Amino acid sequence: MLSAKRNISSFFRILLIIGFGYFFWLMLKITLEYIPLNPEVSFLMIKQTEVVERSEYLIFFYTHVYTSIFVLLSGFLTILRRNFGLKNFHRNMGKVYIFLILISAAPSGIYMGIFANGGLLSKISFVILGFLWWFSTFKAYQLARQKKFKEHKQWMWRSFAFTLSAITLRMWKVIIVYLFHPNPMDVYQIIAWLGWIPNILIIEYLITKKHL
């Protein structure tokens, strides 16, 4: 029985790695669209008002885009809790993850949330997401410093749930557009909330059931 459980666990771990690898590649392709710097490409095409009227917007935008891809990768490597034969690999990846979120990815995300498409509902959601992302990561950092590693791990999972919203909101967008063909601005209002609330609810369930 124990062997069967281990085999199932290993199977799901492999699926998780493959799934993340696929979506990480998609996110990397999106990031590469903004290299070299070009304010008239992809998402920025519908943000020309901010690009033209706010000189700081592109700084925050590129900061968010360029750091978030490394946050995704370092976060995933951290939650795997493996050193891969390298001394302190898990700890160092965790430091990279926490530093990038607290210093750049979350603050720039909060700024961008203020100017999110979809009206007030979208703006509120993305700003809340940014603050929760920052707070959960900071809480994980505090608990690690206090050597409360069980609680640290749980808060890191909460933080990563918010990190994964970069992927899940795009998944929901594809599904909703394919099934219902709504107005583009309505899509933003829906995925702004759907992109992160199910993620954190799942993590809270797993923590409650002591699976994490």
Secondary structure as GFF3:
##gff-version 3
##sequence-region A 1 212
A	DSSP	alpha_helix	2	32	.	.	.	ID=ss1
A	DSSP	three_ten_helix	42	46	.	.	.	ID=ss2
A	DSSP	alpha_helix	48	53	.	.	.	ID=ss3
A	DSSP	alpha_helix	57	79	.	.	.	ID=ss4
A	DSSP	alpha_helix	89	100	.	.	.	ID=ss5
A	DSSP	pi_helix	101	105	.	.	.	ID=ss6
A	DSSP	alpha_helix	106	114	.	.	.	ID=ss7
A	DSSP	alpha_helix	120	145	.	.	.	ID=ss8
A	DSSP	alpha_helix	149	163	.	.	.	ID=ss9
A	DSSP	alpha_helix	165	180	.	.	.	ID=ss10
A	DSSP	alpha_helix	184	194	.	.	.	ID=ss11
A	DSSP	alpha_helix	197	208	.	.	.	ID=ss12
###
